[in-house]
Structure formats: C-alpha cells, structure tokens
Amino acid sequence: MSIADFEIEQLVTQAITVDDNWRSSNPRIFDKKTLFTGMVVNDLFLVPGGRFLLASLMDRTKPKRPGRVKCFLYLYILDHPFGPHAVCRIETFTRAYNLRAKFCRVRRGEDGMVITYNRRKPKQPQPKTLFDEDFSCEFEHKIDIPGGFDYNIAVLYLNMNLVEWITPARFQSCKPNTDIIYFRERHWLVSINLPHEVHFMNIMNPKEHTIMICQPHSEYKQAAYRIRAFRVYPEQNDMVLIRTCCPVPGGDEIHLVEWHPLPQLNGVVQVACTTRYTFTEKKVRRFTISDLGAPNRRKLYMDHPLPNHTRGPPPPVSIYIETEDPHGVQHHSIFPVQEWHIPTPEKPEGWFSYKFNHTSYCMSVHVCDPHRPKILPGSQRALMCVIKGDDKTATPKLVNIKRYVPPEGAGHEYFPDPDVKEEDKEFPVTRKGGRVPFKPKGVYKAFAEAGELVEELNAQGGLRAIAWDESTGRICIASDKKDEIQVLDTAYTKLPDGNTEEWRRRRRWLRHELELQAEVRRSQDPRTYEKAPQASVPMDVDP
C-alpha cells in the first residue's frame, strides 16, 4: 500500500481503487474538475497526498512600460466541500519553475510544509522588449542569450496549522535537481548547484552547509562530468546518483549509475561511490527517479492509525531513462534486499527488515519514435505523455496520455513475512478479495478518455504544465490558452466534510454529560455516605 504522511481514511480507499484502475486493461478517468486561475500556468506540483497543489502563475498581459510581468506562487486546496480554491500566494518577482514541496516538522509542535523553486535572471541587461517569461522553463530547451542566466533556489516554509485553520475542511493532511531529506536529525535542502557538486543545506540553519564533490571514474579521470539526477534512499544514509561524461569530444556519452554515502561533516567533502554500473550507446535526454518516501512514524492524533509497511518490502526506487534516436523510455528498478532477524521476546516468530543495497533490474524498454515521451515518475506506476517529436515549443502538442505499470514477475523475489496477529499494534488494513489481475502485455496503456482530453488540450494551444501524484492517481493539467487547471481523478474518492469532526465533538460532549450524570447519581445515593468513615480524623493546624 503506497501510503506515507497522508490522511489515512481517505487514502485507503483511493489506494485500492487507483491500483485496480491502473492494473486494468481499460484504465479510466473517473472525475474531472476545472480550477480557474485567471493567469498563465507555468509549472505545477502536486504535494504528496494529492490534497494540495502548487502552481507557478503569471499575468498573461505584459506591461506597456518597462517592468516585469507579475509572477506568483499559489497554493490550492483540491479536496474541499466547496470545491478547489486558492489558500495563499506569494509573489516570486520572476517566473518560478521546478517546484518541490514536502510535509516536514522543522519546528517543535508545528506541522509545516517546505517549498523550493528555481528562479533565473539574465546576467547582463537585456532589451526592454525581452521578457524572460517568453522563454521555456524546460531544462531540455537550450536558451542562448548574451551573458547567460543567473540561477537561484528559493526556500519557503508554510505553517500547516494556519492553513488548516483558514480552510474549513475537517480532515488533516499530513524536478530532479532539488530534494528535501531528513538526515542527522535535521531537514536538509539538497541541490545540484554545479555540474559536479551536490549541496546539502540545513533548512533551519543555512550556515550549516556541505558540498559533496564526486570523484571521477578511474578510467575517465580527464573527462567532464555532469550530474543528471539523484535521490536519497528513504530512512537510509546513502543515495543513488546518475552522472554523464564524454571522454572523447563529440563521441558517445557514458552514463554512470552510482551509489554514494551521505556526507557526515560540514564543508567541502570529496566522496567516492561504493558501487556503480555504466551503460553506453544511448543518447539520454533526461533521467528521472521516483520519490515515494517512507511512512511517517508519528501520529498527529492518538486515534489515528499508524501508517507502516507491515507486510512485505517497501516500494522500489524507479529510474526512468528518456532516450533519443530512437525516442523511448527505459525503466530500471532498485529493489530492497530482505534481511532476516532472529526471534526476540517482542517478536518470537522473527522478522524481516529491508534495505536498499543497490540491486537494480531492467524492468521494461519502450520505443515511441517518432514521438518523444515525457515521464512523470512513480515507484510502482508512472504517467507518460506522448508528445509530437517535431514540436520543440514550450507548449507542445500531445499525441496520447498513458499509464505505465511494471510487468509482474520481474525483479527481486522475497520470502513471505511472518503473519501479523490481530492483537499486534501493527495489524495492517487489508482489502477484501485479491488485486485485479494484470495482463503481461500492455504495460503502457492509454486512458479511455485520453483521446478527447488530448484533442481539447491541443485545441487550447498545447500542454503548458502537468503534475501527478502516485498515491492517489490524481492528475493536474494546464493548457496554454486557458487560464485554468483541469483536475483528473483516476481513483474513486469522497470529498471531506465536517461530519466526522461534528461526530467527534458530540461524542466528547455526550461522554462529558454521562460523567456528570453519573456523578450526580453517585452523590444522591445514600450508600455513598454509608461507606464514609465514622470516626473523626485529627488535623494539624498551623498556629
């Protein structure tokens, strides 16, 4: 069950229905909502859990006088009894892209959200008629202007307690070059600032800063390296990192998939990988790595269940490789290794633990030439947008929208975990019946409503931005000519309301009333006073 850090009651049903739908031979889009923005949508990011949406927006009309186009970062709430709407916003001054956010508790007694995004500005003064907002924010589109750009990373903190207070909904919710991790009992912002450096910065104390430099390959010491993607393993002190080098100018590129330990000291640290594998003869346009995360071991309230991987291994870490010549997608999965622990008094039957030790498998290879793919990664499933290969604009035209589910039987095999007893605290929530059988063929399958959706998006100028949440299957899409966001649900869900909270308040009130009535009856019962002691008790009184 892919549940981590989110509202448990809603996501249990969503996780089951999204799994059934994505494994089905005829996947469906069950619901469609439209979120009007009134501005151009530059980039989208669905916060894990699918309840909150981050949107980078800007005015469509450019100022007549010299000045900047107004750009904002909006936070929308999608699951709400009165429909999706904006909760808060902040002006970013220039266009924000590469949005990233995670729920973190960086302050004691306060649940928050850490948000990061990138900004850029020209190094040299440009003509007044040149607007950076006219350029594409996709990294694969090379932009050549005199002097180049200056880039920076902005970090924001949002108090989720205040967000919950200003939103009436009565339930709690708990692109590849930035990440937010928990390491050495602190939250860190991890970023690629230079092609060969990985920076770790303490979010609460930016002066605590570590720069990790990766050592070159022994056979290609003189080659220039660039880091393409990275991901820190959940609840571990190591990471997977992908680099590319070209030993011969104009020759074939060599791609290195490496595993590095996280630096333990501050300052500049040069590290060597513990293990790696390489592959060549592939022209890779982009690497993306999934980031599902580990379940949160902390409860928001005592009556909440504890999300945990109680049966079987945690989900794998998936690497998606978007290739060129021909265009296609190659999927690699890093599966955790099973370790047996001897029985203890607390667990007399013994137990298994799981650790990622860099065991990787090639799961599938897909060719979609002449069209090119755009993968939105997930550990157990993914979303692929097929884009016209000759369309190099910032808002390309779509060909199709497909879901991807890895083929069964591939990967690592595990021994079954010992049965969990009902009296144990970690007794899992299970579904009735088995999972939908998955056919070996058709790991990539278009949604039944994809044709109509693609025609609508292309008629509105093409794809402007898209985001997807793996745990709930929710998709958010924005077109170029429409100032709106379409919210697509591939799982059945029920909008939250105040019924549960009202029931809890009435239950507490009823319990209090029953206690008062019991106290009144006890005080009026003569037998209560018959049990009182007859003799007087001497008391010491201070003079």
C-alpha positions as CSV (number, residue, x, y, z in Angstrom):
1,M,0.0,0.0,0.0
2,S,1.5,3.3,-1.1
3,I,0.7,5.5,1.9
4,A,3.1,7.9,3.5
5,D,2.4,11.0,5.6
6,F,-1.2,11.5,4.4
7,E,-4.8,11.4,5.6
8,I,-5.3,7.7,6.2
9,E,-9.1,7.2,5.9
10,Q,-9.3,8.8,2.5
11,L,-6.2,7.3,1.0
12,V,-7.0,3.7,2.0
13,T,-10.0,3.7,-0.5
14,Q,-8.0,5.8,-3.1
15,A,-5.0,3.5,-2.9
16,I,-7.2,0.4,-3.6
17,T,-9.2,1.9,-6.4
18,V,-6.2,3.5,-8.1
19,D,-4.4,0.2,-8.0
20,D,-7.3,-1.6,-9.6
21,N,-7.8,1.1,-12.2
22,W,-4.1,1.3,-13.3
23,R,-3.8,-2.5,-13.4
24,S,-7.0,-2.8,-15.5
25,S,-6.7,-3.3,-19.3
26,N,-9.1,-0.4,-19.7
27,P,-8.0,2.4,-17.3
28,R,-10.5,5.2,-16.7
29,I,-10.6,8.8,-15.6
30,F,-13.5,8.9,-13.1
31,D,-13.8,12.5,-12.4
32,K,-12.8,15.9,-14.0
33,K,-12.8,19.3,-12.3
34,T,-11.7,22.7,-13.6
35,L,-9.8,25.1,-11.5
36,F,-9.9,28.7,-12.9
37,T,-6.7,30.6,-12.3
38,G,-7.1,33.9,-14.2
39,M,-3.4,33.7,-15.1
40,V,-1.0,31.7,-17.2
41,V,0.1,28.4,-15.6
42,N,3.9,27.9,-15.9
43,D,4.5,24.9,-13.7
44,L,2.6,22.6,-11.4
45,F,3.5,20.3,-8.5
46,L,1.1,18.1,-6.6
47,V,2.1,17.8,-2.9
48,P,2.2,14.1,-1.9
49,G,-1.3,13.1,-0.9
50,G,-3.0,14.9,-3.7
51,R,-4.7,17.4,-1.5
52,F,-2.6,20.5,-2.1
53,L,-1.4,21.8,-5.5
54,L,1.4,24.3,-6.0
55,A,1.1,26.4,-9.2
56,S,3.5,28.9,-10.7
57,L,1.4,31.6,-12.3
58,M,2.0,34.9,-14.2
59,D,-0.1,37.6,-15.9
60,R,-0.9,37.0,-19.5
61,T,-0.6,40.6,-20.4
62,K,2.8,42.2,-20.4
63,P,3.3,45.7,-19.1
64,K,3.4,48.5,-21.7
65,R,6.0,50.4,-19.7
66,P,9.4,48.8,-18.8
67,G,8.9,46.4,-16.0
68,R,8.4,42.9,-15.0
69,V,5.5,40.6,-15.6
70,K,3.8,39.8,-12.3
71,C,4.6,36.2,-11.2
72,F,3.1,34.4,-8.2
73,L,3.3,31.0,-6.5
74,Y,-0.2,29.8,-5.5
75,L,-1.2,27.0,-3.1
76,Y,-4.5,25.4,-3.9
77,I,-6.6,23.0,-1.9
78,L,-8.3,20.5,-4.2
79,D,-10.4,18.3,-1.8
80,H,-12.9,20.6,-0.3
81,P,-16.7,20.6,0.2
82,F,-17.0,23.9,-1.6
83,G,-14.7,23.0,-4.5
84,P,-11.0,23.6,-5.1
85,H,-9.7,27.1,-4.4
86,A,-6.6,29.1,-3.6
87,V,-5.4,29.1,0.0
88,C,-2.5,31.5,-0.1
89,R,0.0,33.0,-2.6
90,I,3.4,34.8,-2.6
91,E,5.0,37.0,-5.3
92,T,8.1,35.4,-6.9
93,F,9.1,38.5,-8.9
94,T,10.3,36.3,-11.8
95,R,8.9,33.0,-13.1
96,A,9.2,30.1,-10.6
97,Y,9.8,26.6,-12.0
98,N,11.0,23.2,-10.9
99,L,8.6,23.3,-7.9
100,R,9.1,20.9,-5.0
101,A,7.4,20.5,-1.6
102,K,7.2,18.2,1.3
103,F,5.5,18.0,4.7
104,C,8.1,18.5,7.4
105,R,8.1,19.2,11.1
106,V,11.0,21.6,11.4
107,R,9.6,23.4,14.4
108,R,8.6,21.8,17.7
109,G,4.9,21.2,17.9
110,E,4.2,22.6,14.5
111,D,3.4,20.8,11.2
112,G,4.7,22.6,8.2
113,M,5.5,22.4,4.5
114,V,8.9,23.2,3.0
115,I,8.7,24.6,-0.6
116,T,11.5,25.1,-3.0
117,Y,11.6,26.5,-6.5
118,N,14.1,27.9,-9.1
119,R,14.4,31.4,-10.5
120,R,16.6,33.0,-13.1
121,K,17.6,36.4,-14.5
122,P,19.9,37.5,-17.2
123,K,23.5,38.3,-16.1
124,Q,23.6,41.3,-18.5
125,P,21.0,44.0,-19.2
126,Q,18.7,42.9,-22.0
127,P,16.5,44.9,-24.3
128,K,13.3,46.2,-22.7
129,T,11.2,44.2,-25.2
130,L,12.8,40.9,-24.0
131,F,10.8,39.1,-21.3
132,D,12.2,36.0,-19.6
133,E,8.7,34.8,-19.3
134,D,8.6,34.2,-23.0
135,F,11.3,31.5,-22.7
136,S,10.6,27.9,-21.9
137,C,11.3,26.7,-18.4
138,E,12.1,23.1,-19.6
139,F,15.7,22.2,-19.0
140,E,16.0,20.3,-22.2
141,H,15.3,23.6,-24.2
142,K,18.6,25.4,-24.6
143,I,18.3,29.2,-24.4
144,D,21.1,31.3,-25.8
145,I,21.2,35.0,-24.7
146,P,24.1,37.3,-24.3
147,G,25.8,36.7,-20.9
148,G,23.6,33.8,-20.0
149,F,21.5,33.5,-16.8
150,D,22.0,33.6,-13.1
151,Y,20.0,30.9,-11.2
152,N,19.0,30.7,-7.6
153,I,16.9,28.4,-5.4
154,A,14.2,29.9,-3.1
155,V,13.1,28.1,0.1
156,L,9.8,28.8,1.7
157,Y,8.2,27.5,4.9
158,L,4.5,27.3,5.4
159,N,2.8,26.6,8.8
160,M,0.2,24.0,8.0
161,N,-1.6,24.6,11.3
162,L,-2.5,28.1,9.9
163,V,-3.6,26.5,6.6
164,E,-5.8,24.1,8.4
165,W,-7.3,26.9,10.4
166,I,-8.2,29.0,7.3
167,T,-9.6,26.0,5.4
168,P,-13.0,24.7,6.7
169,A,-12.3,21.1,5.6
170,R,-12.3,18.9,8.7
171,F,-9.5,16.4,8.0
172,Q,-5.7,16.5,8.4
173,S,-3.3,16.0,5.5
174,C,-0.3,15.5,6.6
175,K,12.4,18.2,-10.8
176,P,15.1,16.3,-10.3
177,N,17.7,18.8,-9.2
178,T,16.3,19.6,-5.8
179,D,15.1,17.5,-2.9
180,I,14.2,17.7,0.8
181,I,15.5,15.0,3.0
182,Y,15.7,14.1,6.7
183,F,19.3,13.3,7.8
184,R,21.3,13.6,11.0
185,E,18.0,14.5,12.8
186,R,17.6,17.6,10.7
187,H,15.8,18.6,7.5
188,W,18.1,19.4,4.6
189,L,17.7,21.0,1.1
190,V,19.7,19.0,-1.4
191,S,20.5,20.7,-4.8
192,I,22.8,20.4,-7.8
193,N,24.5,23.9,-7.9
194,L,27.3,22.9,-10.3
195,P,27.6,20.0,-12.8
196,H,29.9,18.2,-10.4
197,E,28.7,19.3,-6.9
198,V,25.8,18.3,-4.7
199,H,25.0,20.8,-1.9
200,F,23.3,19.9,1.4
201,M,22.0,22.9,3.4
202,N,20.2,22.8,6.7
203,I,16.8,24.4,6.2
204,M,16.7,25.9,9.8
205,N,20.4,26.9,9.8
206,P,21.6,27.8,6.3
207,K,25.2,28.3,7.6
208,E,25.3,24.5,8.2
209,H,26.3,23.7,4.6
210,T,28.0,20.7,3.0
211,I,29.3,20.5,-0.6
212,M,29.8,16.9,-1.9
213,I,32.2,16.5,-4.8
214,C,32.1,13.2,-6.6
215,Q,35.4,11.6,-7.6
216,P,35.8,10.8,-11.3
217,H,35.8,7.4,-12.7
218,S,39.3,5.8,-12.7
219,E,39.2,5.2,-16.4
220,Y,37.9,8.6,-17.3
221,K,39.7,11.0,-15.0
222,Q,40.1,13.8,-17.5
223,A,36.5,13.8,-18.7
224,A,34.0,16.5,-17.8
225,Y,31.2,15.1,-15.6
226,R,27.7,16.5,-15.1
227,I,25.2,15.2,-12.5
228,R,21.8,14.3,-14.1
229,A,19.7,13.2,-11.2
230,F,19.9,11.9,-7.6
231,R,17.6,10.5,-4.9
232,V,18.3,9.8,-1.2
233,Y,17.0,6.4,-0.1
234,P,14.2,6.6,2.4
235,E,15.4,6.1,6.0
236,Q,19.0,5.4,4.9
237,N,22.2,7.3,4.9
238,D,23.1,6.8,1.2
239,M,21.8,7.9,-2.2
240,V,21.7,6.9,-5.8
241,L,23.3,9.5,-8.2
242,I,23.5,9.5,-12.0
243,R,26.3,11.2,-13.9
244,T,27.2,11.5,-17.5
245,C,30.7,12.0,-19.1
246,C,32.1,12.2,-22.6
247,P,35.8,11.0,-22.7
248,V,36.2,11.9,-26.4
249,P,34.8,15.2,-27.6
250,G,31.9,14.5,-30.0
251,G,31.9,10.8,-29.1
252,D,29.4,8.6,-27.2
253,E,28.4,9.6,-23.8
254,I,28.9,7.3,-20.8
255,H,26.3,7.2,-18.1
256,L,27.2,6.1,-14.6
257,V,24.6,5.0,-12.1
258,E,26.4,5.3,-8.7
259,W,25.7,4.8,-5.0
260,H,27.2,7.3,-2.6
261,P,27.1,7.6,1.2
262,L,25.8,10.9,2.6
263,P,28.5,13.2,3.9
264,Q,28.8,13.3,7.7
265,L,30.7,16.5,8.0
266,N,30.2,20.1,7.0
267,G,32.3,21.9,4.5
268,V,33.7,20.6,1.2
269,V,33.8,16.8,1.1
270,Q,35.1,14.6,-1.7
271,V,33.5,11.2,-1.8
272,A,33.8,8.0,-3.8
273,C,31.0,5.8,-4.8
274,T,30.5,2.4,-3.1
275,T,29.4,0.7,-6.3
276,R,28.3,1.6,-9.8
277,Y,27.3,0.3,-13.2
278,T,27.7,2.0,-16.5
279,F,26.0,1.9,-19.9
280,T,26.8,3.5,-23.2
281,E,25.4,3.6,-26.8
282,K,22.4,5.5,-25.5
283,K,21.6,9.2,-26.1
284,V,19.7,10.1,-22.9
285,R,17.6,13.2,-22.9
286,R,16.6,13.0,-19.3
287,F,16.8,10.9,-16.1
288,T,14.0,10.9,-13.6
289,I,14.0,9.0,-10.2
290,S,10.8,8.2,-8.2
291,D,10.4,9.6,-4.7
292,L,7.7,7.9,-2.7
293,G,9.2,8.2,0.7
294,A,8.9,6.1,3.9
295,P,5.8,6.1,6.1
296,N,5.7,8.6,8.9
297,R,6.2,7.0,12.3
298,R,4.5,10.0,14.1
299,K,0.8,10.3,14.7
300,L,-1.0,13.6,14.5
301,Y,-3.7,12.4,16.9
302,M,-3.9,9.4,19.2
303,D,-6.9,7.9,17.4
304,H,-5.2,8.0,14.1
305,P,-3.7,4.7,12.8
306,L,0.0,4.4,12.2
307,P,1.0,4.1,8.5
308,N,3.6,1.4,8.1
309,H,4.9,-1.1,5.7
310,T,3.8,-4.1,7.8
311,R,3.6,-6.8,5.0
312,G,6.4,-7.3,2.5
313,P,9.1,-5.0,1.3
314,P,8.7,-1.2,0.7
315,P,8.2,0.0,-2.8
316,P,11.3,0.1,-5.1
317,V,13.1,3.2,-6.3
318,S,12.5,3.5,-10.0
319,I,14.8,5.1,-12.6
320,Y,13.2,6.2,-15.9
321,I,15.5,6.9,-18.8
322,E,14.1,9.0,-21.7
323,T,16.2,8.2,-24.7
324,E,16.7,9.8,-28.1
325,D,17.5,8.2,-31.5
326,P,15.1,6.5,-31.2
327,H,12.8,8.2,-28.7
328,G,11.7,5.9,-25.9
329,V,11.7,5.0,-22.2
330,Q,13.8,2.5,-20.3
331,H,12.7,1.6,-16.7
332,H,15.1,0.4,-14.1
333,S,14.1,-0.5,-10.5
334,I,16.2,-0.7,-7.4
335,F,14.6,-3.3,-5.1
336,P,15.3,-3.5,-1.3
337,V,17.1,-6.6,0.0
338,Q,15.5,-8.8,2.6
339,E,17.4,-9.4,5.9
340,W,16.3,-12.0,8.5
341,H,16.4,-11.2,12.2
342,I,16.3,-13.9,14.9
343,P,13.3,-14.1,17.2
344,T,13.2,-11.8,20.2
345,P,10.8,-11.7,23.2
346,E,8.9,-8.9,21.5
347,K,8.7,-10.8,18.2
348,P,9.1,-14.5,19.0
349,E,8.5,-15.6,15.3
350,G,11.3,-13.5,14.0
351,W,11.0,-10.7,11.4
352,F,12.4,-9.3,8.2
353,S,13.9,-5.9,7.6
354,Y,14.6,-4.3,4.2
355,K,17.5,-2.2,3.0
356,F,18.4,-0.7,-0.4
357,N,21.8,-2.1,-1.3
358,H,21.9,-1.0,-4.9
359,T,20.4,-4.2,-6.5
360,S,19.0,-2.9,-9.9
361,Y,16.9,-4.6,-12.5
362,C,15.8,-3.5,-16.0
363,M,12.0,-3.8,-16.0
364,S,11.0,-2.7,-19.5
365,V,12.0,-0.9,-22.7
366,H,9.5,1.1,-24.7
367,V,10.0,2.8,-28.1
368,C,7.6,5.5,-29.2
369,D,9.6,7.0,-32.1
370,P,9.0,9.4,-33.9
371,H,7.1,10.9,-30.9
372,R,9.0,11.7,-27.7
373,P,7.9,10.7,-24.2
374,K,7.6,12.8,-21.0
375,I,7.6,10.6,-17.9
376,L,6.1,11.6,-14.5
377,P,7.8,9.0,-12.4
378,G,6.5,6.8,-9.6
379,S,7.9,3.8,-7.8
380,Q,5.1,1.4,-8.6
381,R,3.5,3.1,-11.6
382,A,4.1,6.1,-13.8
383,L,2.3,8.5,-16.1
384,M,3.6,9.1,-19.7
385,C,2.7,11.9,-22.0
386,V,3.5,11.2,-25.6
387,I,4.5,14.4,-27.4
388,K,4.9,15.1,-31.1
389,G,8.5,14.6,-31.9
390,D,8.9,17.6,-34.2
391,D,7.2,20.0,-31.7
392,K,10.0,21.8,-29.8
393,T,7.9,24.7,-28.5
394,A,7.4,25.5,-24.8
395,T,3.7,24.2,-25.1
396,P,4.0,21.1,-27.3
397,K,1.0,19.2,-28.8
398,L,0.1,15.9,-27.2
399,V,-0.4,12.6,-29.0
400,N,-1.6,10.5,-26.1
401,I,-1.6,10.1,-22.3
402,K,-0.8,6.6,-21.0
403,R,-0.4,4.9,-17.7
404,Y,2.5,2.6,-17.0
405,V,2.6,-0.4,-14.7
406,P,5.8,-2.6,-14.5
407,P,5.4,-6.2,-15.7
408,E,4.7,-8.8,-13.0
409,G,7.3,-11.5,-12.3
410,A,10.3,-9.2,-12.9
411,G,12.6,-8.0,-10.2
412,H,13.6,-9.4,-6.8
413,E,11.9,-12.3,-5.1
414,Y,11.2,-12.3,-1.3
415,F,10.3,-14.8,1.4
416,P,6.9,-14.1,2.9
417,D,6.8,-12.1,6.1
418,P,5.5,-13.8,9.3
419,D,1.8,-13.4,9.7
420,V,0.8,-10.3,11.7
421,K,-1.6,-11.1,14.6
422,E,-4.7,-9.1,15.2
423,E,-3.6,-8.1,18.7
424,D,-0.4,-6.6,17.4
425,K,-0.2,-2.8,17.1
426,E,0.9,-3.1,13.5
427,F,-2.1,-5.1,12.3
428,P,-2.5,-3.9,8.7
429,V,-5.6,-2.6,6.9
430,T,-6.3,-5.0,4.1
431,R,-8.7,-5.1,1.2
432,K,-11.4,-7.7,0.6
433,G,-10.6,-10.0,-2.2
434,G,-7.4,-10.0,-4.4
435,R,-5.9,-7.4,-6.7
436,V,-7.1,-7.0,-10.2
437,P,-5.2,-9.5,-12.4
438,F,-2.6,-7.7,-14.6
439,K,-2.0,-8.9,-18.1
440,P,1.6,-9.4,-19.2
441,K,1.0,-7.3,-22.3
442,G,0.1,-3.7,-22.3
443,V,2.3,-2.2,-19.6
444,Y,1.7,1.1,-21.4
445,K,-2.0,1.7,-21.9
446,A,-3.9,4.9,-22.9
447,F,-6.8,6.0,-20.7
448,A,-10.2,5.5,-22.3
449,E,-10.8,9.3,-22.1
450,A,-7.4,10.3,-23.3
451,G,-8.4,10.9,-26.9
452,E,-11.0,13.6,-26.1
453,L,-8.7,15.1,-23.5
454,V,-5.7,15.3,-25.9
455,E,-7.9,17.0,-28.6
456,E,-9.1,19.5,-26.1
457,L,-5.6,20.4,-24.9
458,N,-4.2,20.7,-28.4
459,A,-7.1,23.0,-29.4
460,Q,-6.2,25.2,-26.4
461,G,-2.6,25.7,-27.5
462,G,-0.9,22.6,-26.2
463,L,0.4,21.3,-22.9
464,R,1.6,24.1,-20.6
465,A,2.2,22.1,-17.3
466,I,1.3,18.8,-15.8
467,A,1.6,17.2,-12.4
468,W,0.7,13.8,-11.0
469,D,0.5,12.1,-7.5
470,E,1.2,8.4,-7.5
471,S,-0.5,7.5,-4.2
472,T,-3.9,8.9,-5.3
473,G,-3.6,8.8,-9.1
474,R,-4.6,12.5,-9.3
475,I,-3.5,14.4,-12.4
476,C,-3.5,18.2,-12.9
477,I,-3.1,19.6,-16.4
478,A,-2.9,23.2,-17.7
479,S,-3.1,24.3,-21.4
480,D,-1.6,27.4,-23.0
481,K,-4.6,29.5,-23.9
482,K,-6.9,28.7,-21.0
483,D,-6.4,30.3,-17.6
484,E,-7.5,27.2,-15.7
485,I,-6.2,23.9,-14.4
486,Q,-8.0,20.6,-15.0
487,V,-8.0,18.1,-12.1
488,L,-8.4,14.5,-13.2
489,D,-9.1,11.7,-10.7
490,T,-8.2,8.1,-11.6
491,A,-9.5,6.8,-8.3
492,Y,-12.8,7.0,-6.5
493,T,-12.8,9.5,-3.7
494,K,-15.3,11.2,-1.4
495,L,-14.9,14.9,-0.6
496,P,-14.2,15.6,3.1
497,D,-16.8,17.3,5.2
498,G,-17.5,18.2,8.8
499,N,-19.5,15.1,9.7
500,T,-16.6,13.3,11.3
501,E,-15.5,16.3,13.3
502,E,-19.1,17.0,14.4
503,W,-19.5,13.4,15.4
504,R,-16.3,13.6,17.5
505,R,-17.5,16.8,19.2
506,R,-20.8,15.3,20.0
507,R,-19.1,12.2,21.3
508,R,-16.9,14.2,23.7
509,W,-19.9,16.2,24.8
510,L,-22.0,13.1,25.4
511,R,-19.2,11.5,27.3
512,H,-18.9,14.6,29.5
513,E,-22.6,14.6,30.1
514,L,-22.7,11.0,31.0
515,E,-19.8,11.5,33.5
516,L,-21.8,14.5,35.1
517,Q,-24.9,12.4,35.4
518,A,-23.0,9.5,36.9
519,E,-21.5,11.9,39.5
520,V,-25.0,13.3,40.3
521,R,-26.4,9.8,40.8
522,R,-23.4,8.9,43.0
523,S,-23.8,12.0,45.1
524,Q,-27.6,11.3,45.6
525,D,-27.1,7.6,46.5
526,P,-27.3,7.1,50.3
527,R,-25.0,4.2,50.1
528,T,-22.2,6.6,49.1
529,Y,-22.3,8.2,52.6
530,E,-22.7,4.9,54.4
531,K,-19.2,4.0,53.1
532,A,-17.7,7.1,54.7
533,P,-15.6,6.6,57.8
534,Q,-17.5,7.2,61.1
535,A,-14.5,8.4,63.3
536,S,-13.2,11.8,63.0
537,V,-9.7,12.5,61.6
538,P,-7.4,14.8,63.6
539,M,-6.0,17.7,61.6
540,D,-2.9,19.7,62.3
541,V,-3.4,23.4,62.1
542,D,-0.6,25.9,61.8
543,P,-0.6,28.5,64.6
